[in-house]
C-alpha cells in the first residue's frame, strides 16, 4: 500500500473529532455521518491531564466478528497496532493513491448505512457483504470513497492451522474498484512492503486503472510485494497466482493454511477453488531459514513477542464508484493445528497490543531484536522511526 501522509497526532479526541481532523489534514470533506457517541471525562487530582473515554454504539457489536468495537476508538481500530498513528492506518492504502496521485477520496461506510446508502451488511456471526456505494455529492465532485471492515481480534497463525471461507462477487460487466480480502500483520514494518508478511488472499488491483482511481479487473493472490512477478529473487520466499476470472464473477471456496514443514518452517498457503473444482494456490515461507533480516517481522519471536504470527482479517473497497458491485464473505471457520475448531470471540476486552521498536535502514524497516536487552541501535545508518 502506498503511503501518502505526514504524521498527524490525535490526542484527547473522540472518533467524531478525529474524523474532522483527518478530513482537514487530508484535504477531504464529508467523512460520512458521524457515529452517535457519549463521552465521559475524568480529571486527575495529581496533574492537569484530562483523560477522555469514548463509547460508540456500532451496528453489529457483539453479533459479528466484523463489527467495529465499542471499547476502542474508531480511528485506532483502523491502525495495525491500535496506536491511532495515521502512518499505521489501513486506510493509507486508499489515501496514498493506489500507485498514482493521492487525493480525491473520502472516508465512507464508517457506519453500515450513511445518507440512505448501504455500504455493509453483516450476515450472522462471520458473514459480511460490502457494497460499492458513492453518494451523489461525491459523484458530482469526481471523488471516490474508501471503506473497510476488520476482524474484532487478530488471528494467531502460529496456532491456527486453517481459515476457510466462501467468497463471492457480483456486478455488471467485468470491472470493479480496487478491493481485497487480506490478512494484515499486527507488526507491520513501515516502508517495507516486500518484507511485510502481508497475506493478500484475494485482491483486485489493476495498476493501469487503479492508479487513476478507475474500475478494473485483475484478480490475484500474493504477499504484498513479496511476489516473483515483481521481484524474481523473492521466489524462494513467496509465490503468487492469478485467478483468471473477472473481478465481478468470483464464486470460490478459499483456505488459508499455516503448517510447520521440515526445513521450511511455518508455511502459509492460500488455496482457492471454484465450483467446478478448478484451483490455484500461492505460498509464503514465513520462517524459512535464510530469510533476509528485514523480512516478516511478525514472524520473529524475539521481537514480536505476544504478537508473533498474529494477523487481522481485513475486507475493503478502495475508490468506490457507485456501481452495482458487491463483495461477500461467508462461512468463515477457524481450525487449530490439532484440527479442533476455534471461534473468534464476539465479546471481551481488546487485545493488548504493543508495537516493538522498528528501525529503518535505507528503504527497508527491520525490528530491533536487541530491544529487550535495553540497547538502542543507532549504528550503521539505522534510524528509530516508531
N, C-alpha and C positions, 0 to 999 in steps of 0.2 A: 504494500500500500504506500502511496506517495504521501509525504509529509510536507504540508504547506503552511504551517502555523508557527508563529513565535510563541514562546512560553507565556501563558497567562495564569494568574493566580486568583483563586476563588476562596477567600476566607470569610466566614460568617455570613454566607449567602445561602438561602434555601433554593430549591430547584427552580422556582419561578424567577428569582433574581438571576440565577445563573443563565437561564435561557436568554434573558435580556442582554447580559454581558457578552455571551457567546455571539449573539446576533450582531451587537455593536462592533465587537472586536473583529468579526469575520466580514463585516460589511453586508450582513444579512438582515432580513426583516421578516416579520410574520412567522415566528417559530411554532405556529400551531397554538391550539387552545391550551392555556396554562392549566396544570392539574390543580384540583382542589386540595388545599393544604391547611393544616393547623400547626402553629409554631409555639413551642414552649421555651421560654428564655430563663436561664438561671445565672446569677452573677456570683462569682467567687467572693468570699469575705476577706480573702488574703490579698488578692490582686484585683485590678480593674478589668481583667479579661472577661469577656462575655461569651458563653457557650450557647449555641443555638442548635436545637434538635428539631428536625422536620419529619412529620409523618404525613404520607400521602396515600390516599385510598385509590389504589390502582385496580383496574378491572382484572379479574382472574387471580388475584393474590390468594394463595392458599389452595388454589384449584388447578393451576397449570404450572409446569416447570418452566414455561417461557414468560410468565408474568413478571413485571417489574416488582422488586421487593419494596415493602413499606418501611423497612427499618434501615435502609441505606439511601442516601440522597441519589436522585435520578442520575445526575451527571457523573457521579463517582461510579455508578454501575456501568457506565459506558467505557470506563478505563480498565485495562487488563489487570491492574492490581488494586482497584478501588481507591487509588490515591487522589482522584479528581484532577490530575495533571493532564491538560489538554493534549500534550505530546503523546500520552499513552492512550488516548481515546480511540476506540474502534472507529469512530466517525471520521478520523483522519483520512481513511481511505476515500471517503466521498469528498471531504473538504479539499483534498490535495489535487483533484483534477483528473484522476484516473490516467495519469501519464501525460495529460495535456495541460491546459491552463486552468488553475484554480478559479473558483468564483462562480456566480450564477446559480448557487444552490441554497436551499433552506432545509432545516430540520422539519420533517413532517412525521405523522404517525407516532408521536410520543405516546398519545393515547390511542386506543383502538379505533375510535371514531372521532373525527375532527371536522367541523364545519359541514356536517352531514355526509362526509366521505368516509367510507370504511377502509382502513388500512390493514387491520389484522383481526383475525378471529381465532380463539382458542377452541380446540376440539378435544374434549376430555382432558386427561392429565398431561398427555405428551404430544397431542396433535396441535398444529397451527397452520393457518393459511395467511399469506401476505398478499396484498393487492397493490397493483401499480397505480396508486392514487396520485392525483395532482389537482389542486384547486384552480378555479378559473382565473383568479388574480395572478397566480404564478405563471399560468399559460400565457396570459397577456404580456407578462414581463419577460417571457422566454427563459424562465427559471425552471430548474429541476429539483426534485426532492430527495432527501436522504433519510432512510429509517432502517431500524434494526430491532431484533429481539435477541436475548441471550439467555442461557440457562441460569437458574437462580443460584446454583452452586457449580463449582468445577467438577469435572470427571477425572478421576485418578487413573490414567492409563498405565501406571506401573502395577495396578491391582485389577483393573477392569480389563478383561481379555477380549471383549467383543461388544460393540454397539451395533445394533441393527435397526433399520427403519425403512419405510417406504417414502419415495419422493415422487411428486407428480407436478407437472406444469401444464398450463393451458393458455391459449390466446390465439388471436387471428394472425396468420402469416408466420414466418419462421423467426422473426426478430423480437427481442425483448431487451429491457435495460440490463445493466451490469448487476448481477445478483449472485449470491453464493450461500451454500450451507458449508460451514467450515469450523474447525476446531482451533481456537486461539490459545496459545500457551500463556499461562499466568505470568511466567517470567519471559517477557518479550524484549529482545535486545534492540534498542533504538538504533536505526541506521544500518541494520544488518539483516535484511530480509532473506538473503540467501541462506543464512545460518540460523534463521528464527525458529525452525521446527514447526512452523505453521502447517496445518493439515487442511488443504483445500479439497474437501471431499467432492464437491462439485461446484464449479464456478463458470458462469457465462461472462467471459471477458474478451471482447473483440476489439483489440487495441486501436485499429484504424478508426473505428467508430466511437468506442468508449471515450477516447481522449477528446472527442468533440461533443461528448455527452449525448450521443445518439444511440438508439437501439441497435443491437447486432446479434449475431448468433455464432458463438464459438465456445462449445462446452467442453470442459476438461477437468481432470483430476491432477493436481500437482501439489508440491510442498513449497508454496510461495515461489521464490526464485531459485530454490534448490531443484533445478529442472534441467535435465540434459539438453532439452530443446534450446535453452538459453545459455547454459554453461556445460559443455560436453564433459568437462572434468568432474562434474558432480554425479556422474552415472554410478559411481561406487557408493554414493551415499543416498541417492534418491532416484526414482524413476517417475514417469508421468504417462498419462494416457488420454487420448481424445475419445469422446463419447460417440462421435459420428452420428449425431441426431440433432434435429432442430431444437433450439432452446425452448420452444413452446410445446414440444411433444415428448417431454420426459415422462416415463411411467416405469420406474425401476425399483427394485429392492437393492438396498445398499448395506454392506457390512464393513465396519471398521474394526480390524482385529489388531491385537497387540500381543506378541508372543516372544518368549525368550528362545533363541536358537543358538546352538553351539557355534562358537567362533564369529557370530554375527551380532550378539547382544539382543536388545529389545527391538523387534522389527514391527513397524506399523504398516499394515496393508489395507488399502481401500479397494474393495471389490464391488462392482455394480453389475446387475443382470436385468435385462428387460423381460417382458412377459413371455418371450419366445426362447428364453434362456441363452440369449447372446450376451456375453460377459466381457468385462475388461477389468484391469487392476493396475495399481501403482503402489510402490513401496518406499518407505523411508527407514534407514538403518539408524535408529535413534542413539544407540550406544555402541556402535561398531568400533572395535579397536582401530586407532589411527585417524579418527575424526580430527579435522582442524580444531585448534583450541577455541576458536571463536564460534564454532558451530553448536547449536542445540543446547543453550544454557539451561533450559528447563529440565534437561536430562543429565545434569551434572549434580550428583548428590551432595558433594561437599559444600556447594554454594546455594543450590536451590532449596535445600533443607526440606521443610514440610510441604513445599510446593513442587517437589520432584515429580515430574510426569503429569502434572495437573493441567487440564485444558477446559476452557469454556466452550460450550456449543453456541454457535452464532448463526443466525439467519438474517440476511439483509437484502435490501434492494437499494442500489445507488442510482441516482439520476432517474427517478420515477418520471414517466412520460404520459400518464393518464390513459393508457390503452387498456384493453380488457385482459391483460396478462395477469396470471395469479401463480403463486408458488406454494405448494402444500407439502408438509411433513407429517407423517402419521406412523402409528405403531412403533414408537421408539422403545427399545428394550436394551437393558444393560446386563452383561453376564461377567462374573468374576473369573479369574484364571481357573478356578476349580469347576466352572460351569454353572454354579449357583447364580440365581438372579439377584441383582441389586436394583433397588428402586430409589430414584432421586427424591429426597425429602421435599415435601411441599410447604413445610413449616420449619421453624427453628432459627437459630442465630446465624448471621452471615459468616462466611469463612474468615478466619483470622489471617488476612493476607499481609505480607510484609516483603517488599522487594529487596533483594540483595543489591549491593552496590554494583553498578555497571560501569565499565571503563570503555572509552572509545580509543581505538588505535587506527589512525587513518580513516577509512570508510567503514570499518567494522567495529562492533562492540563486543566486548568479552566480559566475563564475570571475574571479579577479584576473588579468586578462590582462596586467598590467604586472609580474607577479611576477618574470619573468626579468630585469627591469631592476633588481631589488632593492628595489622600492618596496613599502611596506606601506600598503595602503589603509585608512584609519581615518576618512575623512570621509564626510559625507552619511548618517550613520546606519548604516554598514556595520559588521559585527562578524565577526571571524575565528572560524569555528566548527570548522575542521579544521586 
